[in-house]
Amino acid sequence: MNEFDEIRNYLVEMKNLSTLMIDLAFSSVMYNSEDIAEEVYLLEERMDDLTQRVKKLALKAAKREEDPEQLLSIIDLADINERISDAAYGIADIVLKDIEPHPIIMEIMEDTEEELGRVMVRPGSVLIGKTLQQLKLPSKIGTRILAIKRGTMYIYNPREKDEIHEGDVLIAVSSDLDKLRKLAGEEFEEEED
């Protein structure tokens, strides 16, 4: 794989990550979810790494280019994605610094009965090896999977044919996340009434 193939792959990942980060950052504020705000922090670290890789590869490729100035657009694109991720980081920071949300946001939060969170798929879970289509989580337990984190990679807006694997982290919005946690094999403490 040459530098330009690697650069292309990294830029595609950066685009997908910046989109995911903005969605998760706004969701973390709307649902007041520290869990999701922390996920944005982790993604920001990945974005920093990708930005450095793209810049190094562009500099390496510049040595062999007749007009290396053309590579400035690649560096600019990496910087733009980095700024988007920094903005998402700033949004998520509202939740983690426990800044009181504006009354409009509080009003929206009161109107929703859903919560947003991360759920780890544990060994032996009934979810393992099944596609989202087979699981029918929205209709069965009122849960929508926004993203699947598999190792360091993210599947953003997973499709019906995407399969759940052991160790996946499901980023989900649900009227009852405990139902998803139970299916995933996570231990949780039930709140007493």
Salt bridges, closest charged atoms under 4 A:
GLU3 OE1 - ARG64 NH2 2.22
ASP5 OD1 - ARG8 NH2 2.76
GLU13 OE2 - ARG46 NE 2.96
ASP35 OD1 - ARG118 NH2 2.78
GLU38 OE1 - ARG118 NH2 3.38
GLU39 OE1 - ARG118 NH1 2.80
GLU39 OE2 - LYS149 NZ 3.33
ASP49 OD2 - ARG46 NH1 3.21
ASP49 OD2 - ARG53 NE 3.00
ASP79 OD1 - LYS55 NZ 2.75
ASP93 OD2 - LYS97 NZ 3.08
GLU163 OE2 - HIS165 NE2 3.75
ASP168 OD2 - ARG150 NH2 2.75
ASP178 OD1 - ARG181 NH1 2.96
GLU186 OE1 - ARG181 NE 3.70
